[in-house]
Amino acid sequence: MLGNMSSDQSKVSLSGSGALSHVYIQHPPLRCSISGTRGLFYDDGNKLLLIPTFDQVFSWKTSPASFTEAPNSDSIGEGPVLSIRYSLDRKIIGIQRSSNEVQFVNRETGSVFSQRCRSESERLLGFFWTDCPTCDVAFIKTSGLELFTYESVSNSLHLVETKRLNVSWYVYTHESRMVLLACGMQCKLFSAYQFSSVGIIRLPKFEMTMTAEEANRKPVLAADDVHIVTVYGRIYSLQTDKGGMLLHLYRFYRDAVVHQGSLPIYSTRIAVSVVDNVILIHHVDAKVVILYDIFPDSLTPISAPLPLLLRGTSKVSASSSHGNTSRKMVQAEVDETTAYGTIYGDGWIFLIPDLICDVNHGMLWRIHLDLEAIAASSSEVLFVLEFLQRRRSEPNQIKQLCLAIMRSIILERRSLALIARAIDVLVASFSLSMKIGNNLQGGAGRVTAGNHTYAGSQNAPSSGNRDIDRSTTVSDEAIRRVETHGKSVGQRPMDKEEKELALDVADVSHNMNAVSRISEASAYVVSDSEENVDLEISTTKSGEILESSLAGDLASGSMERRNQTSPETLQPDTQFPLESGESSVNSNEPSQEVSQVTHVAISPDEMYHSVFTCVEEEMTGDPACLIAVIVEFFRSAAVEKLKVHPNLYVMTIQLLARNERYVEIELFIINKIVEPSKEVALQLLDSGRQIHRIRKLGMDMLRKLYLHHDYVMLLMEDGYYLEALRYARKNKVTSVQASVFLEAAFAANNPEHLTAVLRFLVDFIPGFKTTSEHSMYSRILSNMY
């Protein structure tokens, strides 16, 4: 239970509007105020906000939240409500009526039955529904776990397993499928179970660290001090150590729970959120939030502590910009007569991952990151680009920010080494997204980038130029999971190296016809191996979590990242088998095929249109700098084997010719730094009007590209009529008629040329001597002498 709603609390304004912030909540909230309420509950398995009344329960969807739709309601009968959850197929409602009874209501038939504790000495702490194949519902009691299956025929629960241990309290999240059971006098010894697709996984017992505040008094850990979060597919437990003023991070593996480090805290009241794989630590007393991006194994905050703000209807408008991008940042100043309450008010309950429920005012808020403010607050270009490429929440905004940063550092003439590394970040990110786009549909996937669609494997980058590294960063691995459907999915065989190392899972791909992000939530899988592997998670379009057969990053890669001094891109393992289940957890959600992937990665075409064409206009006086940048882009694209927009090659030729760097043009063509194309060939011809060797490069390129018609026409334009005729005859160029040769020779006003053309046509075209063209041009030729 989250708390009791009250209508008597004084109405005060949300504080902090007008201040700088990297995190905000957006007006309007989801209003969920119901008269006669008996509390407020959150069903994370179905992402529902539940408010029971005298004999009903009202439910609101929180993902996606609807601000206009009326809530659904179900009859649950009279009686107290200590906890309430819908089954994952939403056919059964479970209501904990007391410390020893759970009542179940069948929504289809209206039938009701109860399940009670068998012993009066044990107390029921709570329950949750699972999609584990061995059980449907789990009871957590002071005496341990009881696991049941639901029998629809008899409308009852069947006990399948009991796990005996003394339990003081528990923490469970459906996202991770993990339950932590606190034991011992200080409640710091934990037993952990994960309800995976292969059954129930028991993790080793572990003990959390606590610092004594007083010498003769041992602290006791509370349930509010422990949080289970999923970040980049890795499952962590965050524990508040009030005595040491630290937040400890524990990462879960199959055969170990490893302490990953500690974060300093500045308030005894701590709340945790996860937004787009960024951990938010709310220091409630100080009313500030600190952001951590722990993917590169860094426990350094992204920025300084800043307040959480409310944004919404405009009373005060502020503007901010980064590079050439600008936007209106609307921040709400809320009247003291409004009923929004105060930031970090007493009635605020933080729901992992990214929700805030104000139980005193009956409102639900969703937390958002201000990516533009985060980008503007840092001068570290590479950090910002990598951070943005790891995000999924606002793909269009992220693309525009990255493109603006690239334009800015080029126009500012930043060092070429910095620009090259920035290009590498974006190119490697797109390269990896291409691989995932292909894998999504068995090698025939489509990846949308700007106005272009890269299909199948024709543009898929090869990993042949680099050694495959099974560890990846998210900036270096923009997307790497596919969506899975079904309750139970098989696993790929693991080689010996993988069995010895921990596996991580990263974000999975959503159907982007429905939502515009690739990794929004997660599902999990645990290897059957008894070696050290991570618990994994992946998700479906509807937000329900499913078992996945994909192995994630190897722990050795994480160790390698710790030893690296520069965030260079790493290649993913593209050899993982891609499988999907057959049925969704939520049977009410129709299954849809993944048809297209929209992502934050920036394609070569977008780089051309949104970066190079823009900066060219402002760098006309310094083409050498822009040429150097373009060459670095060619290098990076060649490493990933990506196709570059043909017009970028044309721009390169133009810039070199404008600077009279003809030798470099020759080298670029000969060494195939510039890829042959019709556009490039025509530009070479245009740039080489006065430079014969450059024009010859263009002619040769046309011939090698088998553009026979264009080659013949250019030969005639240069006066090489017989050569053009021989080439046309040899290569069977039928698109150029005989009359075209005669007209060109006549226009040159050279009787010798016209005589040679006529003789050639007579000799090699049967019957040409009887045609009207022969008669006409013979008369013209006689008049010319």
GIHUWO-V96701 format. One record per residue. N is the residue number from 1. PHI is phi in radians with two decimals (NA if undefined). PSI is psi in radians with two decimals (NA if undefined). NEAR is the number of other C-alpha atoms within 12 Angstrom. Layout:
# GIHUWO-V96701
n;phi;psi;near
N;PHI;PSI;NEAR
N;PHI;PSI;NEAR
This chain:
# GIHUWO-V96701
n;phi;psi;near
1;NA;2.34;27
2;-1.46;-0.59;30
3;2.77;2.98;28
4;-1.70;2.36;31
5;-1.45;2.51;32
6;-2.35;2.46;26
7;-1.84;0.07;21
8;-1.68;-0.15;11
9;-1.18;2.47;20
10;-1.10;2.57;19
11;-1.70;1.95;20
12;-2.15;2.86;19
13;-1.43;2.68;23
14;-1.24;2.23;31
15;-1.60;2.80;26
16;1.70;-0.02;25
17;-1.14;2.46;31
18;1.67;-0.20;26
19;-1.53;2.86;24
20;-1.26;2.56;30
21;-2.81;2.64;35
22;-1.88;-0.12;37
23;-2.34;2.43;40
24;-2.61;2.82;39
25;-1.96;2.53;36
26;-1.85;2.26;29
27;-1.36;2.45;27
28;-1.57;2.74;21
29;-1.44;2.98;30
30;-1.43;2.01;34
31;-1.54;2.24;31
32;-2.37;0.76;39
33;-1.57;2.14;34
34;-2.24;2.34;31
35;-1.23;2.53;19
36;1.32;0.42;19
37;-1.22;2.65;29
38;-2.03;0.49;31
39;2.17;3.13;35
40;-2.40;2.37;42
41;-2.33;2.69;40
42;-2.12;2.12;38
43;-1.70;1.66;37
44;-1.29;-0.34;36
45;-1.17;-0.59;39
46;-1.96;0.01;39
47;0.96;0.95;35
48;-2.14;2.45;36
49;-1.70;2.18;45
50;-2.04;2.34;43
51;-2.27;1.88;45
52;-1.46;2.57;44
53;-2.07;-2.67;30
54;-0.99;-0.83;21
55;-2.48;0.29;20
56;-2.36;2.88;29
57;-2.28;2.29;40
58;-1.80;2.44;34
59;-2.29;2.45;37
60;-2.14;2.39;37
61;-1.29;2.38;30
62;-1.88;-0.15;35
63;-2.54;1.74;28
64;-1.40;2.56;22
65;-1.32;2.40;25
66;-1.95;2.16;23
67;-1.58;-0.14;20
68;-1.98;-0.50;14
69;-1.24;2.50;15
70;-1.28;2.64;17
71;-1.23;2.70;26
72;-1.41;2.70;19
73;-2.39;2.57;22
74;-2.39;2.57;28
75;-1.44;2.28;29
76;-2.18;0.06;34
77;1.35;2.99;25
78;-1.45;2.74;16
79;2.34;2.84;22
80;-1.16;2.71;24
81;-2.26;1.87;37
82;-1.60;-0.50;30
83;-2.81;2.64;36
84;-2.64;2.35;44
85;-2.57;2.48;45
86;-1.50;2.58;40
87;-1.14;2.82;35
88;-1.17;-0.37;35
89;-1.66;0.03;26
90;1.08;0.47;27
91;-1.66;-0.42;26
92;-2.16;2.47;34
93;-1.96;2.20;43
94;-1.79;2.24;42
95;-2.20;2.08;44
96;-1.41;2.01;37
97;-1.59;-0.49;26
98;-2.72;-3.02;23
99;-1.35;0.04;29
100;-2.47;0.23;27
101;-2.52;2.37;32
102;-2.14;2.24;38
103;-1.80;2.45;36
104;-2.10;2.31;38
105;-2.07;2.15;33
106;-1.44;2.03;31
107;-1.20;-0.47;22
108;-1.41;-0.73;16
109;-1.79;-0.32;16
110;1.40;-0.01;17
111;-1.23;2.65;22
112;-2.29;2.40;24
113;-2.54;2.83;27
114;-2.21;2.68;22
115;-2.21;2.16;31
116;-2.03;2.76;26
117;-1.15;2.46;28
118;-1.37;-0.41;16
119;-2.10;2.45;14
120;-1.30;-0.28;14
121;-1.40;-0.28;12
122;-1.74;2.68;25
123;-2.17;2.40;28
124;-1.47;2.08;35
125;-1.55;-0.49;36
126;2.93;-3.09;39
127;-2.67;2.84;46
128;-2.71;2.70;44
129;-1.56;2.62;43
130;-2.29;2.85;45
131;-1.93;0.40;42
132;-1.24;2.47;36
133;-1.19;-0.30;26
134;-1.66;-0.27;26
135;-2.72;2.78;30
136;-1.87;-0.53;36
137;-2.52;2.49;39
138;-2.11;2.33;43
139;-1.79;2.31;44
140;-1.85;2.06;41
141;-2.08;2.93;38
142;-1.11;-0.33;30
143;-1.68;0.00;27
144;2.31;-2.69;34
145;-1.85;2.43;38
146;-2.16;2.22;33
147;-1.97;2.31;31
148;-2.23;2.68;29
149;-1.93;2.62;26
150;-1.64;2.19;30
151;-1.73;1.85;18
152;-1.21;-0.54;19
153;-1.17;-0.86;11
154;-1.56;-0.09;13
155;0.93;1.00;24
156;-2.68;2.99;25
157;-1.78;2.51;30
158;-2.06;2.10;22
159;-1.22;2.18;24
160;-1.95;-0.43;20
161;-2.85;2.56;21
162;-2.23;2.32;19
163;-2.05;1.96;25
164;-1.55;2.18;19
165;-2.98;2.72;24
166;-1.40;2.22;25
167;-2.17;2.27;35
168;-1.61;-0.77;32
169;-2.79;3.03;38
170;-2.49;2.81;39
171;-2.32;2.31;36
172;-2.45;2.46;37
173;-2.29;2.38;37
174;-1.22;-0.51;43
175;-1.04;-0.74;45
176;-1.60;-0.28;49
177;1.04;0.45;44
178;-2.04;2.45;41
179;-2.09;2.32;42
180;-1.88;2.20;42
181;-1.92;2.04;42
182;-1.50;2.32;39
183;-2.30;2.93;31
184;1.60;2.95;22
185;-1.15;-0.64;17
186;-1.67;0.03;24
187;1.00;0.59;30
188;-1.95;0.00;33
189;-1.73;2.26;28
190;-2.18;2.46;35
191;-1.90;2.42;36
192;-2.25;2.42;39
193;-2.31;2.47;36
194;-2.08;2.33;41
195;-1.68;1.49;44
196;-1.69;3.11;41
197;-1.22;-0.36;37
198;-1.66;0.04;28
199;2.22;-2.80;27
200;-1.62;2.14;31
201;-1.76;2.13;31
202;-1.69;2.16;30
203;-1.60;2.80;30
204;-1.11;2.59;22
205;-1.16;2.60;24
206;-2.57;2.86;28
207;-2.14;2.36;27
208;-1.56;2.65;36
209;-1.48;2.35;33
210;-2.40;2.40;29
211;-1.78;2.25;24
212;-1.26;2.26;18
213;-1.37;-0.56;15
214;-2.20;2.61;12
215;-1.09;-0.70;9
216;-1.83;0.28;7
217;-2.30;2.10;12
218;-1.52;2.26;16
219;-1.26;2.68;24
220;-2.05;2.24;28
221;-1.39;2.33;31
222;-1.79;2.77;26
223;-1.09;-0.55;27
224;-1.22;-0.23;28
225;-1.57;-0.04;32
226;-2.14;2.31;37
227;-2.32;2.44;38
228;-1.83;2.16;40
229;-2.26;2.73;44
230;-2.10;2.08;48
231;-2.27;2.11;47
232;0.92;0.60;50
233;1.43;-0.15;46
234;-1.55;2.47;45
235;-1.71;2.20;44
236;-2.18;2.72;37
237;-2.03;2.27;41
238;-1.90;2.18;41
239;-2.14;2.23;43
240;-1.46;2.13;42
241;-1.84;1.65;34
242;-1.19;-0.57;30
243;-1.16;-0.72;25
244;-1.62;-0.04;23
245;0.91;0.89;25
246;-2.35;2.69;27
247;-2.02;1.92;41
248;-1.53;2.43;33
249;-1.89;2.24;34
250;-2.13;2.29;31
251;-1.90;2.42;39
252;-1.68;2.24;45
253;-2.11;2.94;42
254;-1.12;-0.72;36
255;-1.96;0.23;30
256;-2.85;2.69;26
257;-2.10;2.04;30
258;-1.89;2.29;30
259;-1.30;2.05;22
260;-1.65;-0.12;27
261;2.42;-3.13;22
262;-2.39;2.53;30
263;-1.94;2.41;31
264;-1.24;2.52;27
265;-2.17;2.71;32
266;-2.18;0.28;27
267;-2.65;2.51;25
268;-1.34;-0.29;25
269;-1.80;1.91;29
270;-2.11;2.41;36
271;-2.23;2.67;41
272;-2.19;2.39;39
273;-2.35;2.78;36
274;-2.28;2.06;41
275;-2.16;2.02;39
276;0.94;0.78;42
277;1.16;0.28;38
278;-1.85;2.24;41
279;-1.46;2.23;42
280;-1.91;2.11;45
281;-1.82;1.93;47
282;-1.55;2.07;38
283;-1.65;1.67;31
284;-1.11;-0.77;31
285;-1.13;-0.70;19
286;-1.44;-0.19;23
287;1.00;0.74;29
288;-2.34;2.87;34
289;-2.29;2.42;41
290;-2.04;2.38;39
291;-1.83;2.41;38
292;-2.29;2.30;34
293;-1.97;1.73;33
294;-1.65;0.18;35
295;-1.08;-0.83;39
296;-1.38;0.49;35
297;1.03;0.61;30
298;-1.90;2.30;24
299;-1.81;0.35;24
300;-1.51;2.31;19
301;-1.12;2.64;25
302;-1.18;-0.64;30
303;-2.70;3.14;30
304;-1.23;2.75;20
305;-1.05;2.29;27
306;-2.40;2.78;32
307;-1.29;2.84;33
308;-1.60;2.29;41
309;-2.03;2.75;39
310;-1.76;2.30;41
311;-2.18;2.57;39
312;3.12;-2.22;23
313;-1.11;2.55;18
314;-1.50;2.09;19
315;-2.08;-0.55;16
316;-2.22;2.23;18
317;-2.03;2.39;18
318;-2.21;2.68;19
319;-2.11;2.55;17
320;-2.53;2.72;21
321;-2.53;2.72;23
322;-2.37;2.02;31
323;1.16;-2.19;25
324;-1.71;0.04;23
325;-1.64;2.54;25
326;-2.53;2.70;18
327;-2.70;2.86;19
328;-1.65;2.15;17
329;-1.77;1.90;31
330;-1.66;2.17;26
331;-2.14;2.39;30
332;-1.59;2.32;30
333;-1.77;2.10;27
334;-1.75;2.29;30
335;-1.08;2.68;18
336;-1.25;-0.22;15
337;-1.54;-0.11;13
338;-1.46;2.93;16
339;-1.97;0.67;25
340;-1.53;-0.23;40
341;1.38;-2.79;32
342;-2.10;2.68;30
343;-1.05;2.32;34
344;0.97;0.73;36
345;-1.22;2.95;28
346;-1.11;-0.45;25
347;-1.56;0.08;29
348;-1.42;2.25;30
349;-2.10;2.18;39
350;-1.59;2.14;35
351;-1.87;2.07;35
352;-1.25;2.29;39
353;-1.64;-0.66;39
354;-2.46;0.53;37
355;-2.03;2.64;36
356;-2.23;2.20;40
357;-1.92;2.15;44
358;-1.67;1.69;40
359;-1.26;-0.37;40
360;-1.36;-0.44;35
361;-2.06;-0.01;39
362;1.16;0.83;37
363;-2.35;2.60;36
364;-2.14;2.21;42
365;-1.99;2.61;41
366;-1.94;2.40;36
367;-1.54;2.42;36
368;-2.22;2.64;37
369;-1.63;2.41;38
370;-1.62;1.56;37
371;-1.15;-0.59;41
372;-1.17;-0.71;38
373;-1.16;-0.68;32
374;-1.11;-0.77;36
375;-1.12;-0.68;36
376;-1.26;-0.36;30
377;-1.47;-0.13;23
378;-2.11;2.44;22
379;-1.67;-0.02;17
380;-1.47;1.74;19
381;-1.07;-0.82;37
382;-1.12;-0.74;32
383;-1.02;-0.79;31
384;-1.13;-0.80;36
385;-1.10;-0.78;47
386;-1.13;-0.73;40
387;-1.07;-0.81;40
388;-1.14;-0.68;46
389;-1.21;-0.29;47
390;-1.49;-0.19;49
391;-1.54;2.74;46
392;-2.31;-0.10;41
393;-1.24;-0.71;30
394;-2.32;1.41;30
395;-1.00;-0.75;32
396;-1.15;-0.77;25
397;-1.12;-0.70;30
398;-1.09;-0.75;36
399;-1.05;-0.81;37
400;-1.12;-0.66;34
401;-1.12;-0.79;41
402;-1.12;-0.73;47
403;-1.14;-0.69;41
404;-1.14;-0.68;34
405;-1.11;-0.76;41
406;-1.08;-0.79;43
407;-1.06;-0.71;37
408;-1.13;-0.82;28
409;-1.24;-0.46;34
410;-1.27;-0.80;36
411;-1.18;-0.51;30
412;-1.39;-0.01;19
413;0.97;0.77;23
414;-1.15;2.93;21
415;-1.03;2.53;18
416;-1.10;-0.60;24
417;-1.09;-0.73;18
418;-1.14;-0.79;23
419;-1.10;-0.70;33
420;-1.09;-0.74;30
421;-1.19;-0.62;31
422;-1.13;-0.73;40
423;-1.08;-0.73;45
424;-1.03;-0.70;38
425;-1.06;-0.83;45
426;-1.25;-0.71;47
427;-1.18;-0.76;47
428;-1.13;-0.62;48
429;-1.11;-0.78;48
430;-1.18;-0.67;50
431;-1.02;-0.78;48
432;-1.19;-0.66;46
433;-1.12;-0.56;50
434;-1.09;-0.77;51
435;-1.09;-0.72;45
436;-1.17;-0.67;49
437;-1.05;-0.66;48
438;-1.23;-0.74;37
439;-1.16;-0.51;37
440;-1.00;-0.57;39
441;-2.18;0.68;30
442;1.09;0.67;24
443;1.64;-0.02;24
444;-2.15;0.48;24
445;-1.32;2.91;30
446;-2.17;2.37;33
447;-2.06;2.14;44
448;-1.58;2.25;31
449;-2.42;1.87;30
450;1.13;-2.25;25
451;-1.67;0.16;14
452;-2.03;2.57;18
453;-2.09;2.17;26
454;-1.70;2.03;34
455;-1.96;2.63;28
456;1.00;-2.56;24
457;-1.84;0.08;25
458;-1.16;-0.55;20
459;-1.92;0.14;31
460;-1.20;2.25;32
461;-1.22;2.50;34
462;-1.64;2.61;28
463;-1.67;0.24;25
464;-1.17;-0.43;14
465;-1.42;-0.19;14
466;-2.33;2.68;19
467;-1.27;2.39;16
468;-1.26;2.20;19
469;-1.97;2.17;26
470;-1.30;-0.15;36
471;-1.67;2.48;37
472;-2.45;2.68;42
473;-1.79;2.80;45
474;-1.32;-0.56;50
475;-1.13;-0.60;44
476;-1.49;-0.24;42
477;-2.21;1.12;46
478;-0.74;-0.69;49
479;-2.62;2.43;50
480;-2.60;0.31;51
481;-2.18;2.69;52
482;-1.91;2.77;50
483;-1.38;2.48;54
484;-2.10;2.59;46
485;-2.15;2.39;41
486;2.09;2.77;33
487;-1.44;-0.56;39
488;-2.36;2.17;32
489;-2.23;2.43;34
490;-1.20;2.87;28
491;-1.98;2.62;26
492;-1.35;2.66;23
493;-1.13;2.53;18
494;-1.86;2.37;27
495;-1.40;3.07;15
496;-1.10;-0.71;12
497;-1.10;-0.72;19
498;-1.18;-0.62;31
499;-1.14;-0.40;26
500;-1.54;-0.12;22
501;-2.20;2.74;32
502;-1.36;2.52;39
503;-1.92;2.41;44
504;-1.92;2.75;47
505;-2.07;2.56;49
506;-2.00;-2.93;48
507;-1.16;2.66;45
508;-1.91;2.96;52
509;-1.74;2.32;47
510;-1.62;2.82;41
511;-1.26;1.98;35
512;-1.42;-0.01;30
513;-1.28;-0.38;18
514;-1.76;-0.75;22
515;-2.41;2.71;26
516;-1.87;0.77;25
517;-2.53;2.71;33
518;-1.66;-0.67;48
519;-2.22;1.84;46
520;-1.99;-0.65;46
521;-2.44;-2.81;48
522;-2.63;2.85;47
523;-2.34;-3.14;56
524;-2.48;2.79;53
525;-2.63;2.57;51
526;-2.13;2.32;52
527;-1.16;2.56;42
528;-1.24;-0.28;27
529;-1.10;2.59;28
530;-1.52;0.06;22
531;-1.44;-3.11;22
532;-1.39;1.82;30
533;-2.30;2.66;38
534;-1.32;2.76;44
535;-1.47;2.34;55
536;-2.01;2.78;51
537;-2.52;2.61;50
538;-2.63;3.09;55
539;-2.49;2.98;45
540;-1.96;3.07;47
541;-1.05;-0.70;40
542;-1.35;0.00;36
543;1.58;-0.09;40
544;-1.37;2.58;42
545;-1.66;2.37;47
546;-2.22;2.82;51
547;-1.25;2.51;51
548;-2.16;2.59;45
549;-1.73;0.11;43
550;-1.52;2.35;44
551;-1.52;2.53;50
552;-1.72;-2.69;51
553;-1.12;2.53;43
554;-1.46;2.56;36
555;-1.11;-0.48;34
556;-1.08;-0.57;25
557;-1.14;-0.67;31
558;-1.08;-0.69;29
559;-1.15;-0.67;19
560;-1.13;-0.65;23
561;-1.12;-0.60;27
562;-1.11;-0.52;20
563;-1.56;-0.09;14
564;-1.48;2.50;16
565;-1.73;-0.26;10
566;-2.29;2.51;16
567;-1.42;0.96;30
568;-1.23;2.68;29
569;-1.23;2.54;40
570;-2.08;2.58;36
571;-1.48;2.49;39
572;-1.45;2.90;39
573;-1.50;1.95;30
574;-1.64;0.16;38
575;-1.68;0.09;23
576;-1.15;2.38;29
577;-1.22;2.45;26
578;-1.88;2.09;30
579;-2.29;2.80;27
580;-2.51;2.63;36
581;-1.36;-3.05;28
582;-1.90;-0.29;22
583;-2.44;2.62;25
584;-1.50;2.67;31
585;-1.08;-0.74;38
586;-1.61;1.83;30
587;-1.19;-0.27;20
588;-1.41;-0.22;15
589;-1.63;2.13;20
590;-1.18;2.47;15
591;-1.35;2.41;24
592;-2.26;2.57;22
593;-1.41;2.51;25
594;-1.30;2.02;34
595;-1.88;-0.45;27
596;-2.76;2.57;37
597;-2.03;2.17;47
598;-1.95;2.36;43
599;-2.63;3.13;46
600;-1.53;-0.17;47
601;-1.13;2.58;53
602;-1.87;2.16;48
603;-1.41;2.83;42
604;-1.01;-0.61;43
605;-1.13;-0.71;30
606;-1.18;-0.63;32
607;-1.07;-0.72;38
608;-1.15;-0.91;31
609;-1.25;-0.65;26
610;-1.78;-0.15;28
611;-2.11;-1.14;36
612;-1.20;-0.72;40
613;-1.17;-0.53;26
614;-1.28;-0.79;23
615;-1.33;-0.39;34
616;-1.06;-0.69;29
617;-1.12;-0.51;17
618;-1.71;-0.03;20
619;-2.13;0.49;22
620;-1.09;-0.48;22
621;-1.46;-0.15;15
622;-2.43;1.18;21
623;-1.18;-0.44;30
624;-1.08;-0.69;26
625;-1.12;-0.78;30
626;-1.17;-0.65;39
627;-1.07;-0.75;35
628;-1.07;-0.70;24
629;-1.16;-0.76;39
630;-1.10;-0.69;40
631;-1.09;-0.68;32
632;-1.11;-0.63;25
633;-1.16;-0.72;44
634;-1.02;-0.76;34
635;-1.07;-0.82;25
636;-1.13;-0.74;33
637;-1.14;-0.63;37
638;-1.17;-0.65;28
639;-1.05;-0.73;25
640;-1.56;-0.02;36
641;1.00;0.87;29
642;-1.81;2.59;34
643;-1.43;2.36;34
644;-1.69;2.56;34
645;-1.03;2.27;30
646;-0.98;-0.60;25
647;-1.19;-0.34;29
648;-1.24;-0.62;38
649;-1.12;-0.70;37
650;-1.08;-0.76;36
651;-1.05;-0.69;34
652;-1.08;-0.78;44
653;-1.08;-0.74;45
654;-1.08;-0.78;33
655;-1.14;-0.73;34
656;-1.16;-0.73;34
657;-1.17;-0.67;30
658;-1.08;-0.54;21
659;-1.67;0.11;22
660;0.98;0.70;20
661;-1.76;1.14;23
662;-1.26;-0.56;27
663;-1.09;-0.71;18
664;-1.18;-0.60;25
665;-1.05;-0.79;38
666;-1.05;-0.77;27
667;-1.14;-0.70;17
668;-1.09;-0.68;27
669;-1.31;-0.82;29
670;-1.11;-0.74;18
671;-1.50;0.07;12
672;1.02;0.57;20
673;-1.17;-0.66;27
674;-1.71;2.12;37
675;-1.29;2.40;29
676;-1.12;2.44;36
677;-2.84;2.89;30
678;-1.10;-0.71;28
679;-1.08;-0.75;28
680;-1.14;-0.74;38
681;-1.07;-0.77;39
682;-1.14;-0.61;32
683;-1.20;-0.65;35
684;-1.09;-0.72;41
685;-1.11;-0.71;34
686;-1.21;-0.75;25
687;-1.27;-0.35;32
688;-1.78;0.46;29
689;-1.05;-0.65;19
690;-1.82;-0.11;15
691;-2.05;1.81;21
692;-1.05;-0.70;18
693;-1.20;-0.51;20
694;-1.28;-0.71;35
695;-1.12;-0.65;30
696;-1.12;-0.62;28
697;-1.05;-0.71;34
698;-1.15;-0.73;39
699;-1.09;-0.79;37
700;-1.09;-0.64;30
701;-1.16;-0.70;31
702;-1.06;-0.76;30
703;-1.14;-0.74;27
704;-1.21;-0.43;17
705;-1.53;0.05;20
706;1.06;0.60;22
707;-1.59;1.25;27
708;-1.11;-0.74;30
709;-1.06;-0.86;28
710;-1.10;-0.66;30
711;-1.16;-0.76;38
712;-1.09;-0.76;38
713;-1.12;-0.66;29
714;-1.24;-0.60;32
715;-1.09;-0.73;31
716;-1.18;-0.65;31
717;-1.07;-0.57;22
718;-1.50;-0.03;22
719;1.58;0.18;26
720;-1.66;1.25;24
721;-1.20;-0.83;38
722;-1.13;-0.68;28
723;-1.11;-0.68;24
724;-1.13;-0.71;37
725;-1.14;-0.78;42
726;-1.08;-0.71;25
727;-1.15;-0.72;27
728;-1.13;-0.71;32
729;-1.19;-0.75;24
730;-1.13;-0.71;14
731;-1.75;0.17;19
732;0.95;0.91;17
733;-1.46;1.70;22
734;-1.56;-0.15;16
735;-1.33;-0.26;19
736;-1.83;2.00;26
737;-1.36;2.78;22
738;-1.07;-0.62;31
739;-1.09;-0.50;23
740;-1.15;-0.74;26
741;-1.10;-0.75;40
742;-1.14;-0.77;39
743;-1.09;-0.72;26
744;-1.15;-0.71;33
745;-1.18;-0.68;33
746;-1.15;-0.72;30
747;-1.11;-0.47;19
748;-1.29;-0.22;19
749;1.01;0.73;19
750;-2.22;1.84;21
751;-1.07;-0.52;24
752;-1.14;-0.72;21
753;-1.12;-0.76;28
754;-1.15;-0.66;35
755;-1.10;-0.75;28
756;-1.13;-0.69;27
757;-1.16;-0.79;39
758;-1.06;-0.76;38
759;-1.10;-0.71;25
760;-1.12;-0.74;27
761;-1.18;-0.65;32
762;-1.16;-0.68;21
763;-1.26;-0.60;16
764;-1.99;-0.12;18
765;-2.01;1.89;19
766;-1.06;2.35;11
767;1.38;0.06;13
768;-1.16;-0.48;21
769;-1.16;-0.33;20
770;-1.67;0.01;14
771;-1.47;2.82;18
772;-1.18;-0.57;14
773;-1.09;-0.71;25
774;-1.11;-0.77;28
775;-1.10;-0.78;17
776;-1.15;-0.84;19
777;-1.32;-0.35;32
778;-1.20;-0.72;26
779;-1.14;-0.74;18
780;-1.08;-0.70;23
781;-1.15;-0.69;26
782;-1.16;-0.55;14
783;-1.29;-0.41;12
784;-1.34;-0.37;16
785;-1.57;NA;13
